[in-house]
Amino acid sequence: MRPQSILMFERLFLASLALSLVGFAISYQAAVDALTSDPAMQQLGIGGGLIIGAAAVGYAIYLGLWYLIAHKAANWAKWVLVVFVALGLTSLRAAFSGSWGLTTFLNLAVYGLELVAVAYLFKADAKAWLSGEDTGDPATFE
């Protein structure tokens, strides 16, 4: 049985990934246009496939971390996710300096959901579960 904090983490984190996918789909063509307009990238023949491949790898890593945390209680995966979320927050400054379009609001919502989801991993029941301890309180579990 998984604690309530892990269930909330799972819901919020998967919601952030879904919202991120929507943002990716909306901004895909603009990213391809920016990439293909770069003369250096044109010489290399790099296009939309690179963007899709990079996104697929990123989503696969995040889904793997979600699975390891929410279903396998891998405490080390929690810390990897914390580092990834912290690194992702470094791009917030760029979000505030650009134009305020739909993708900006989606990205801010994704960051917000990720932060709240990660915060649930530091609640007492989640920490105990991730460290393999038995909390003994069935009310905190599903």
C-alpha positions as CSV (number, residue, x, y, z in Angstrom):
1,M,0.0,0.0,0.0
2,R,1.3,3.4,-0.9
3,P,0.9,6.4,1.3
4,Q,-1.4,9.4,0.5
5,S,1.6,11.7,-0.2
6,I,2.9,9.3,-2.8
7,L,-0.5,9.1,-4.5
8,M,-0.7,12.9,-4.6
9,F,2.9,13.1,-5.9
10,E,1.9,10.6,-8.7
11,R,-1.3,12.6,-9.7
12,L,0.4,16.0,-9.7
13,F,3.6,14.7,-11.5
14,L,1.6,12.9,-14.2
15,A,-0.5,16.0,-14.6
16,S,2.6,18.1,-15.1
17,L,3.9,15.6,-17.8
18,A,0.5,15.8,-19.6
19,L,0.5,19.5,-19.5
20,S,4.1,19.5,-20.7
21,L,3.2,17.3,-23.7
22,V,0.4,19.8,-24.6
23,G,3.0,22.6,-24.5
24,F,5.4,20.6,-26.6
25,A,2.8,20.0,-29.2
26,I,1.8,23.7,-29.3
27,S,5.4,24.9,-29.6
28,Y,6.8,22.1,-31.8
29,Q,6.5,23.9,-35.1
30,A,8.1,27.1,-33.8
31,A,11.0,25.1,-32.4
32,V,11.5,23.3,-35.7
33,D,11.4,26.6,-37.6
34,A,14.0,28.1,-35.2
35,L,16.2,25.0,-35.6
36,T,16.0,24.8,-39.3
37,S,16.7,28.5,-39.8
38,D,20.1,28.2,-38.2
39,P,22.7,27.8,-41.0
40,A,24.9,25.5,-38.9
41,M,22.0,23.1,-38.3
42,Q,21.1,23.2,-41.9
43,Q,24.6,22.0,-42.8
44,L,24.3,19.1,-40.4
45,G,20.8,18.3,-41.7
46,I,19.3,18.4,-38.3
47,G,15.5,19.1,-38.1
48,G,12.3,18.1,-36.4
49,G,13.5,14.5,-35.7
50,L,16.1,15.8,-33.3
51,I,13.4,17.7,-31.4
52,I,11.1,14.7,-31.2
53,G,13.9,12.4,-30.2
54,A,15.2,14.7,-27.5
55,A,11.6,15.2,-26.1
56,A,11.0,11.4,-26.2
57,V,14.2,10.8,-24.2
58,G,13.3,13.4,-21.7
59,Y,9.8,12.1,-21.2
60,A,11.1,8.5,-20.9
61,I,13.5,9.6,-18.2
62,Y,10.8,11.4,-16.3
63,L,8.4,8.5,-16.6
64,G,11.1,6.2,-15.4
65,L,11.7,8.4,-12.4
66,W,8.0,8.6,-11.7
67,Y,7.7,4.8,-11.8
68,L,10.7,4.2,-9.6
69,I,9.5,6.7,-7.0
70,A,5.7,6.0,-7.0
71,H,5.8,2.2,-7.5
72,K,9.2,0.9,-6.4
73,A,10.0,3.3,-3.5
74,A,13.4,4.2,-4.9
75,N,14.7,7.0,-2.7
76,W,17.6,7.7,-5.0
77,A,15.2,8.4,-7.8
78,K,13.5,11.0,-5.6
79,W,16.8,12.9,-5.4
80,V,17.5,12.6,-9.1
81,L,14.1,14.1,-9.7
82,V,14.8,16.9,-7.2
83,V,17.9,17.8,-9.1
84,F,16.1,17.7,-12.5
85,V,13.3,19.9,-11.2
86,A,15.9,22.4,-9.7
87,L,17.8,22.5,-12.9
88,G,14.5,23.1,-14.8
89,L,13.8,26.0,-12.6
90,T,16.9,27.8,-13.9
91,S,15.0,28.4,-17.1
92,L,12.2,30.3,-15.3
93,R,14.1,33.5,-15.8
94,A,13.9,33.1,-19.5
95,A,10.2,32.4,-19.3
96,F,9.6,35.7,-17.5
97,S,11.8,37.7,-20.0
98,G,10.0,36.4,-23.2
99,S,6.6,37.1,-24.6
100,W,3.7,36.0,-22.5
101,G,1.9,33.5,-24.7
102,L,0.0,30.3,-24.0
103,T,3.2,28.2,-23.9
104,T,4.6,30.5,-21.2
105,F,1.6,30.0,-19.0
106,L,1.7,26.2,-19.7
107,N,5.3,26.1,-18.7
108,L,4.7,28.0,-15.5
109,A,1.8,25.6,-14.7
110,V,4.1,22.6,-15.3
111,Y,6.8,24.1,-13.0
112,G,4.2,24.7,-10.3
113,L,2.8,21.2,-10.6
114,E,6.3,19.7,-10.5
115,L,7.2,21.7,-7.4
116,V,4.1,20.8,-5.5
117,A,4.5,17.1,-6.5
118,V,8.1,17.0,-5.3
119,A,7.1,18.7,-2.1
120,Y,4.8,15.8,-1.4
121,L,7.9,13.5,-1.5
122,F,9.2,15.3,1.7
123,K,6.1,14.6,3.8
124,A,6.6,12.2,6.7
125,D,4.6,9.3,5.2
126,A,6.4,9.6,1.8
127,K,9.8,9.8,3.5
128,A,9.1,6.8,5.6
129,W,7.8,4.8,2.6
130,L,10.8,5.7,0.4
131,S,13.2,4.8,3.1
132,G,11.5,1.4,3.6
133,E,10.2,2.1,7.1
134,D,6.8,0.8,8.2
135,T,4.7,3.7,9.5
136,G,2.2,1.4,11.1
137,D,-0.7,3.9,10.5
138,P,-3.0,2.4,7.9
139,A,-5.0,5.6,7.6
140,T,-2.1,7.2,5.7
141,F,-2.2,4.5,3.0
142,E,-4.6,3.9,0.1
